[in-house]
Amino acid sequence: MRHREIAFFEGSFVPLAEANINVMTHAFNYGTAVFEGIRGYWSEDDQEIYLFRPREHFVRLIQNASLLKMKLPYDADMLCELATEMVRRNGYREDVYIRPLVYKTARQIGTKLSPGDDVTMFVVPMRDYVDTSRPLAVSVSSWRRVEDNAIPARGKICGAYVNSALAATEARDNGYDEAIVLNSAGKVAEGAAMNVFIVRDGKLVTTPVYADILEGITRHTVVELARWELGIETEFRPIDRSELYIADEVFFCGTGAQIAAIGSVDRRPVGSGQVGPVTRRLQALYGDVVRGRVRHYGKWLLPCQMAAVDVDAMPCLAGFSE
């Protein structure tokens, strides 16, 4: 089945090509918007797309919108329903990525957060965002993470991601796969757009929420899976830059990155330089969980009910070309 490219925009499902904003829109001019990223995983066995922890993502979206004094006309459960409906209308039978945004709609010059908010959402196919099949070569960026009293890193604020773009681009221009960013205190914050874990002496260590990081949903997932499935506890504390060089393992995690092993930092090998045993076990377990193969984690999955979809019968799609 060919997909339909349908987005949710201004309260309706419309062709993606028509989901456009005016160039005067406040969010476009000043970055006054927040976003989420939600993965949907295709299960060949179940003939189903499972959205992974969508309610948690939408709760975070609503919280982050409040940072910019924005209010949504939908609660988290309604947004989950809209997301699954959008996926069904697109007719995908593969892994997908959903991008919801809440944005300032005012058409005005001036940075004041004036009333006028809206929500939009689109979906695209997505496989690996970063290469999870091999250990990554990363560098510690010369760019520092924005701090909470400037632009809160815990909020996925669109304008703040210039910070991530600068760090990631610097790393790639210098021949690395990705960047690790320090905060204003000189401690490890996170990757350019993903959280960081290290493994030392059999224990997981990750940066605390006060280290200017995104309070990652995948980060929480890793902590839970490590504790309950692998018997490994996680320590939350500041991480020095030099700890990256002497750690047994280092890995990224995030909705886009999933769980991605790091083989070297600043051209220093991490451990053996290969994918470490803890990282490998977490990668395999995570892959099984998100595709519905570990049934007791079904609470984290929202099925889109793809088997029941008759896309051609949907009246809003009448006249859409194949």
Secondary structure, 3 states (H helix, E strand, C coil): CCCCCEEEECCEEEEHHHCCCCCCEHHHHHCCEEECCEEEEEECCCCEEEEECHHHHHHHHHHHHHHCCCCCCCCHHHHHHHHHHHHHHHCCCCCEEEEEEEEECCECCCCCCCCCEEEEEEEEECCCCCCCCCCEEEEEEEEECCCCCCCCCCCCEHHHHHHHHHHHHHHHHCCCCEEEEECCCCCEEEECCCEEEEEECCEEEECCCCCCCCCCHHHHHHHHHHHHHHCCCEEECCCCHHHHHHCCEEEEEECCCEEEEEEEECCEECCCCCCCHHHHHHHHHHHHHHCCCCHHHHHHEEECCHHHCCHHHCHHHCCCCC
